[in-house]
Amino acid sequence: MNVKNITDRTYDVLAMGRSSIDLYSNDIGAPFEEITSFAAFVGGCPTNISVGARRLGLNPALLTGVGEDKVGSFILHFLRREGIETKYIPLKPGKRSSAVVLGIEPPDRFPLTYYRDNCADIALTIDDVLAAPVADSRTLLISGTGLSQEPSRSATLFAAETAQAAGTTVVLDIDFRPDQWDDPRAFGVVVRSALRVVDIVLGTEDEINAAMLTDQSQVSLTHSQVSDARVSGDVQAAIRTLLSLGPRVLVQKRGASGTTVHLSENGNQPRQIEVPGFPVEVRNILGAGDAFAAGVLYGFVQGWDWYKTIRLANACGAILVTQHGCANFMPTHDEAMTFIQNHGGF
């Protein structure tokens, strides 16, 4: 493998995983059954993150899969217009670009339905990874959903192993979507197996507990019951376990309450950094975590300390929850900096 010095690499971020057309309700507050129209945007966790990173000023590439269909053309057209490197995105004949339909009932109901049968991005292979610039990127962003099925699962793990060997920092967004797994008990098993090749983990308290639950404790749980089990878990014990499995940093997202960064201390109690959030009126929480992740990647690549990095990430997430959709509404660098300045600064 030809490994470049980290400062000489072409891309700041290689984001890998799902992409979709997102159909967002135009009837804000209406029950899903009463929606009359939708707005079409681009979505998918790594795709959103790549757009957010680009708007902040990074140079990202995206590794996803799209079908030879109009939805795939819609996604690629938007990404190219945004300045995202798309030449590593394979077309998957016989597969479909995915779609998501979303309702918006603030402050706390955002029902969504996935259409991911025969999905193009789950068809990513090891060969697709070999053709991508893993060793020519400063960071690799992977997500939990990319681990949910084969061949994407093996491709994602291979990408993380390749990145680790090349000195590329691996960032995992836990991105737990129970209905994307044949059995929710498999989620924790697979995520834990991936942590040995992950440097930085991003997740909510629920996602952290879901990842660290043993399969014994999840026996007989249905998809709808998993959330109750997650909430009842000991998140501090889960954090310690997670960090013992390989990652050196865990970023715990706590919404309006802010963010806690947990730093591994060689087997000792993790060191914590508390970073306050920004109070805003919520319109739509979908995609806020992806805007947050883009902020994390920006600060990390720039060499910022964790407090400043997460302050930016919190601002990006806060801006997005006031918007209608995900990728199309990611804040620019100037918008994020102005927002921070107007809300107490760093």
Secondary structure, 3 states (H helix, E strand, C coil): CCCCCHHHCCEEEEEECCCEEEEEECCCCCCHHHCCCEEEEEECHHHHHHHHHHHHCCCEEEECCECCCHHHHHHHHHHHHHCCECCCCCECCCCECEEEEECCECCCECCEEEECCCECHHHCCHHHHHCCCHHHEEEEEEEHHHHCCCCHHHHHHHHHHHHHHHCCEEEEECCCCHHHCCCCHHHHHHHHHHHHHCCEEEEEHHHHHHHHCCCCCCCCCCHHHHHHHHHHCCHHHHHHHHHHCCCCEEEEECHHHCEEEEEEECCEEEEEEEECCCCCCCCCCCCHHHHHHHHHHHHHHHCCCHHHHHHHHHHHHHHHCCCCCCHHHCCCHHHHHHHHHHCCCC
